[in-house]
């Protein structure tokens, strides 16, 4: 009997709090949509300090530029005079198409030469690593050779590892030089098709 009284009291309290919440919700009489329309009208009357884009004023038929208008930004994609002074190979503002293409071809040739250096160094590294693996397999495959020539093998092993580390450093330096060259070409205004 005591439990029934407790459940009854808990039910009455629950219904009472639900009724209070319902009364609060209906007392505002303004839906979320009405509130949004009201805020939109208030914001429409204020002059915007900065151009803000939202779903209502986004251009649908024209492109949106975060850089600026095309008429105001006529030098888009070209270097500033400071960039041109720092880089002799940069495309100049008044260059003809033939001169510009000649500059692009020069960059393409430089980048191709650097790529061939990277490829050569990578192949040499691969040959050294394969040669080391073959020698190690041969040495560890013969137990008698391991016992007789362990000191000589330790010296050869250290030499091969040093050669491999030096060649790896050479490959890394060549790759970095290639990346730097491609970045410099990009800053010069060379299109991506000529940089790759």
C-alpha positions as CSV (number, residue, x, y, z in Angstrom):
1,X,0.0,0.0,0.0
2,X,2.8,2.3,0.8
3,X,4.4,1.7,-2.7
4,X,1.1,2.5,-4.4
5,X,1.0,5.8,-2.6
6,X,4.6,6.6,-3.6
7,X,3.9,5.8,-7.3
8,X,0.8,7.9,-7.2
9,X,2.6,10.9,-5.7
10,X,5.4,10.5,-8.3
11,X,2.9,10.3,-11.1
12,X,1.1,13.5,-9.9
13,X,4.4,15.3,-9.7
14,X,5.4,14.2,-13.1
15,X,2.1,15.2,-14.7
16,X,2.3,18.6,-12.9
17,X,5.8,19.3,-14.2
18,X,4.8,18.3,-17.7
19,X,1.8,20.6,-17.5
20,X,4.0,23.5,-16.5
21,X,6.4,22.9,-19.4
22,X,3.5,22.7,-21.8
23,X,2.1,26.0,-20.4
24,X,5.5,27.7,-20.8
25,X,5.9,26.5,-24.4
26,X,2.4,27.7,-25.5
27,X,2.8,31.1,-23.7
28,X,5.5,32.3,-26.1
29,X,3.1,31.8,-29.2
30,X,6.1,32.5,-31.5
31,X,7.4,29.7,-33.5
32,X,11.1,29.3,-34.6
33,X,10.2,30.2,-38.2
34,X,8.5,33.5,-37.0
35,X,11.5,34.3,-34.9
36,X,13.9,33.7,-37.9
37,X,11.8,35.9,-40.2
38,X,11.8,38.6,-37.5
39,X,15.6,38.5,-37.2
40,X,16.0,38.5,-41.0
41,X,13.9,41.7,-41.3
42,X,15.9,43.4,-38.6
43,X,19.2,42.5,-40.3
44,X,17.9,43.6,-43.7
45,X,17.3,47.1,-42.3
46,X,21.0,47.4,-41.1
47,X,23.6,48.2,-43.7
48,X,26.2,45.4,-43.8
49,X,29.7,46.5,-42.9
50,X,31.3,43.7,-44.9
51,X,29.8,41.7,-47.7
52,X,28.5,38.5,-46.2
53,X,27.3,35.6,-48.2
54,X,24.5,33.3,-47.1
55,X,22.0,31.1,-48.9
56,X,19.8,34.0,-49.7
57,X,22.3,36.2,-51.5
58,X,24.7,33.7,-53.0
59,X,25.0,34.2,-56.8
60,X,23.5,31.3,-58.7
61,X,24.5,32.0,-62.3
62,X,27.9,33.5,-61.8
63,X,31.1,32.4,-60.1
64,X,32.0,33.5,-56.6
65,X,35.5,34.9,-56.2
66,X,37.1,35.2,-52.8
67,X,40.0,37.1,-54.4
68,X,38.1,40.1,-55.8
69,X,36.5,41.3,-59.0
70,X,38.2,40.5,-62.2
71,X,38.1,44.1,-63.3
72,X,39.9,45.3,-60.2
73,X,42.4,42.5,-60.1
74,X,44.0,42.5,-63.6
75,X,47.3,41.2,-62.5
76,X,45.8,37.9,-61.1
77,X,48.2,35.0,-61.7
78,X,51.2,37.3,-62.4
79,X,54.1,38.2,-60.2
80,X,54.7,41.5,-58.5
81,X,57.8,43.5,-59.6
82,X,59.5,42.4,-56.4
83,X,59.0,38.8,-57.5
84,X,60.2,39.5,-61.0
85,X,63.4,41.2,-59.6
86,X,64.2,38.2,-57.4
87,X,63.6,35.7,-60.2
88,X,65.1,36.3,-63.7
89,X,63.1,33.5,-65.3
90,X,59.7,34.8,-64.2
91,X,57.1,35.7,-66.8
92,X,57.0,39.5,-67.3
93,X,53.7,41.4,-67.5
94,X,54.5,42.7,-71.1
95,X,55.9,39.5,-72.5
96,X,54.7,38.0,-75.7
97,X,53.2,34.6,-75.8
98,X,56.3,33.2,-77.6
99,X,58.7,34.6,-74.9
100,X,56.5,33.3,-72.2
101,X,56.4,29.8,-73.8
102,X,60.2,29.9,-74.2
103,X,60.5,30.6,-70.4
104,X,58.0,27.8,-69.7
105,X,60.1,25.4,-71.9
106,X,63.3,26.4,-70.0
107,X,61.6,25.6,-66.7
108,X,60.3,22.3,-68.1
109,X,63.8,21.4,-69.2
110,X,65.4,22.3,-65.8
111,X,62.7,20.3,-64.0
112,X,63.2,17.3,-66.3
113,X,66.9,17.3,-65.7
114,X,66.4,17.4,-62.0
115,X,63.9,14.5,-62.3
116,X,66.4,12.5,-64.2
117,X,69.0,13.1,-61.4
118,X,66.5,12.0,-58.8
119,X,65.7,8.8,-60.8
120,X,69.4,8.0,-61.3
121,X,70.2,8.5,-57.6
122,X,67.1,6.3,-56.7
123,X,68.2,3.6,-59.1
124,X,71.8,3.6,-57.7
125,X,70.4,3.4,-54.1
126,X,68.2,0.4,-55.2
127,X,71.2,-1.3,-56.7
128,X,73.3,-0.8,-53.5
129,X,70.4,-2.1,-51.4
130,X,70.0,-5.2,-53.6
131,X,73.7,-5.9,-53.6
132,X,73.8,-5.6,-49.8
133,X,70.9,-8.1,-49.5
134,X,72.6,-10.6,-51.8
135,X,75.9,-10.4,-49.9
136,X,74.1,-10.7,-46.6
137,X,72.1,-13.7,-47.8
138,X,75.3,-15.4,-49.1
139,X,77.2,-14.7,-45.9
140,X,74.4,-15.8,-43.6
141,X,73.7,-18.9,-45.8
142,X,77.1,-20.4,-45.2
143,X,77.8,-21.1,-41.5
144,X,81.5,-21.9,-42.1
145,X,82.0,-18.6,-43.8
146,X,80.3,-16.8,-40.9
147,X,82.7,-18.4,-38.5
148,X,85.9,-17.8,-40.6
149,X,85.2,-14.3,-41.8
150,X,83.0,-12.6,-39.2
151,X,85.4,-9.7,-38.7
152,X,85.7,-9.0,-42.4
153,X,82.0,-9.2,-42.8
154,X,81.5,-6.7,-40.0
155,X,83.8,-4.2,-41.8
156,X,82.1,-4.8,-45.1
157,X,78.7,-4.6,-43.5
158,X,79.5,-1.2,-42.0
159,X,80.9,0.0,-45.3
160,X,77.8,-1.0,-47.2
161,X,75.5,0.6,-44.6
162,X,77.5,3.8,-44.8
163,X,77.3,3.8,-48.7
164,X,73.6,3.2,-48.5
165,X,73.1,6.0,-46.0
166,X,75.1,8.4,-48.1
167,X,73.2,7.4,-51.3
168,X,69.9,7.8,-49.4
169,X,71.0,11.3,-48.3
170,X,71.8,12.1,-52.0
171,X,68.4,10.9,-53.1
172,X,66.7,13.0,-50.4
173,X,68.8,16.1,-51.4
174,X,67.9,15.6,-55.1
175,X,64.2,15.3,-54.2
176,X,64.3,18.4,-52.1
177,X,66.1,20.3,-55.0
178,X,63.3,19.1,-57.3
179,X,60.6,20.3,-54.9
180,X,62.3,23.6,-54.5
181,X,62.7,24.0,-58.3
182,X,59.0,23.2,-58.8
183,X,58.0,25.7,-56.1
184,X,60.2,28.4,-57.7
185,X,58.6,27.7,-61.1
186,X,55.2,27.9,-59.5
187,X,56.0,31.3,-58.0
188,X,57.3,32.4,-61.4
189,X,53.9,31.8,-62.9
190,X,54.7,28.7,-64.8
191,X,51.6,26.6,-65.3
192,X,51.3,23.2,-63.6
193,X,51.4,21.3,-66.9
194,X,55.0,22.7,-67.5
195,X,56.0,22.0,-63.9
196,X,55.1,18.3,-63.9
